[in-house]
Amino acid sequence: MSGGDLNQKNFPPLPRKSDPEGTDVPSPDQPLSQDGLLRSILALQQQQAEEQRLLREQLLQQAKINEQLQAQIAATGAKSGAADPGSSVKTAEQMLERRRNLAYVPEAAANPFPRRPATLTTRMPRLYDLHGNKTYYALAKKSNSLMKYESLVLGPALSYLHDVIVFGSESLDRAEDGEETLASLHQRFHELMNSVHGVYSLLCNRWTMLELRAQLELDPTSSHRGGAEALRTKLQFVEDRVYQAADGVVADEVCNSG
């Protein structure tokens, strides 16, 4: 056979390459068809999706590990008594700020108890200065009289409870008359509960003081939680938080009994 007869047209075409799944893959010097290009893009997208799934699983596992470590650190700090002293203060401030932003019952028109000062910026139940109130003024004139402190708690508490009763009665009347939707009744219920809880906190503060004073009088040398000195320190702290007025408004931090 002569050299002229040895040209490509005398040989059958070479077979095309195939991928592992049997799909034809064009040779490097052959341009991709539209279908081949779409298949390549789809395969790349699937690969990227799988890599993202694995990455998400790793992040979730790391987050769980971090939560477990934080819980172990908190438990260790609580057992050793080495907890951050500022953490409880920060938590109390956050809780107080949250309470201020809740919904509460409005002031009733005819309230026989000491009205809230106009300087209060929230309806949250709190102690407030009774300056100008005749009862408080008469009790404050007596030296060493503890009754003025009783009125400083009972006056605001009764005033808020009066507004709660009026608001609750109005809510029942509106519900019976069909003037309230389920959503509005739900909102009114939350306002009532928030207000009652606020008054409950005021009274709990006063009860805490009575408990501490009773412990000191019954057992002046008590070794309970550090002894009598610790009880006096706690009592002074509670009294300062509840009764110490600032700018006409008494401090409203909640002090838990215990």
NORQUIWO-V24113 format. One record per residue. N is the residue number from 1. PSI is psi in whole degrees, 0 to 359 (* if undefined). D_CENTER is the distance of its C-alpha to the mean C-alpha in whole Angstrom. Layout:
N_PSI_D_CENTER / N_PSI_D_CENTER
//
This chain:
1_132_93 / 2_161_94 / 3_331_91 / 4_335_91 / 5_349_90 / 6_76_87 / 7_170_84 / 8_333_81 / 9_347_82 / 10_356_84 / 11_149_81 / 12_152_79 / 13_146_75 / 14_146_73 / 15_150_70 / 16_152_66 / 17_154_64 / 18_147_61 / 19_174_58 / 20_334_57 / 21_2_56 / 22_5_59 / 23_134_58 / 24_134_60 / 25_124_59 / 26_152_61 / 27_161_63 / 28_327_62 / 29_6_65 / 30_127_64 / 31_148_61 / 32_140_58 / 33_172_59 / 34_318_56 / 35_319_55 / 36_322_55 / 37_318_53 / 38_320_50 / 39_322_50 / 40_318_50 / 41_317_47 / 42_318_45 / 43_322_46 / 44_319_44 / 45_319_41 / 46_320_41 / 47_317_41 / 48_321_38 / 49_319_36 / 50_319_37 / 51_321_36 / 52_323_33 / 53_316_32 / 54_322_33 / 55_318_31 / 56_319_28 / 57_320_28 / 58_319_29 / 59_319_26 / 60_318_24 / 61_320_26 / 62_323_25 / 63_319_21 / 64_319_22 / 65_319_24 / 66_319_21 / 67_319_18 / 68_320_21 / 69_318_22 / 70_321_19 / 71_320_19 / 72_320_22 / 73_317_22 / 74_319_19 / 75_319_21 / 76_319_24 / 77_322_22 / 78_321_21 / 79_322_25 / 80_352_27 / 81_19_25 / 82_27_24 / 83_153_20 / 84_119_19 / 85_336_20 / 86_347_18 / 87_319_15 / 88_323_14 / 89_316_15 / 90_318_12 / 91_318_9 / 92_320_11 / 93_320_11 / 94_319_8 / 95_319_7 / 96_318_10 / 97_321_10 / 98_319_7 / 99_324_10 / 100_330_12 / 101_358_11 / 102_167_12 / 103_136_15 / 104_167_18 / 105_149_21 / 106_169_24 / 107_135_27 / 108_153_30 / 109_312_33 / 110_86_35 / 111_114_33 / 112_350_35 / 113_167_33 / 114_124_32 / 115_156_30 / 116_141_27 / 117_151_28 / 118_346_28 / 119_346_26 / 120_132_23 / 121_0_21 / 122_156_18 / 123_3_19 / 124_130_17 / 125_128_19 / 126_163_20 / 127_146_23 / 128_161_26 / 129_135_29 / 130_29_32 / 131_128_34 / 132_345_37 / 133_132_37 / 134_317_40 / 135_312_39 / 136_322_37 / 137_317_40 / 138_320_42 / 139_326_40 / 140_338_39 / 141_334_43 / 142_133_44 / 143_142_44 / 144_33_41 / 145_124_40 / 146_352_37 / 147_331_37 / 148_328_35 / 149_325_32 / 150_316_32 / 151_329_33 / 152_337_30 / 153_313_27 / 154_323_29 / 155_301_30 / 156_320_26 / 157_314_25 / 158_325_28 / 159_315_28 / 160_320_24 / 161_324_26 / 162_315_29 / 163_326_27 / 164_316_25 / 165_316_28 / 166_314_29 / 167_321_27 / 168_319_27 / 169_318_30 / 170_322_30 / 171_318_28 / 172_318_30 / 173_317_33 / 174_325_32 / 175_318_31 / 176_328_35 / 177_359_36 / 178_23_34 / 179_356_33 / 180_139_29 / 181_169_28 / 182_323_26 / 183_317_23 / 184_324_23 / 185_322_24 / 186_319_20 / 187_318_19 / 188_323_21 / 189_318_20 / 190_321_16 / 191_320_18 / 192_313_20 / 193_319_17 / 194_319_15 / 195_316_18 / 196_320_19 / 197_323_16 / 198_317_17 / 199_321_20 / 200_321_20 / 201_320_18 / 202_313_21 / 203_327_23 / 204_323_22 / 205_314_22 / 206_319_26 / 207_324_26 / 208_319_25 / 209_315_28 / 210_320_30 / 211_315_30 / 212_318_30 / 213_321_33 / 214_320_35 / 215_321_34 / 216_323_36 / 217_321_39 / 218_327_39 / 219_79_39 / 220_335_39 / 221_27_40 / 222_142_37 / 223_12_36 / 224_117_33 / 225_50_30 / 226_2_32 / 227_185_35 / 228_325_35 / 229_321_34 / 230_323_31 / 231_319_31 / 232_321_32 / 233_317_30 / 234_319_27 / 235_317_28 / 236_321_29 / 237_314_25 / 238_316_24 / 239_318_27 / 240_319_26 / 241_327_23 / 242_319_24 / 243_348_27 / 244_112_27 / 245_145_28 / 246_117_27 / 247_36_28 / 248_358_29 / 249_129_25 / 250_145_24 / 251_140_21 / 252_19_18 / 253_142_16 / 254_127_16 / 255_116_18 / 256_141_18 / 257_156_21 / 258_*_23
//
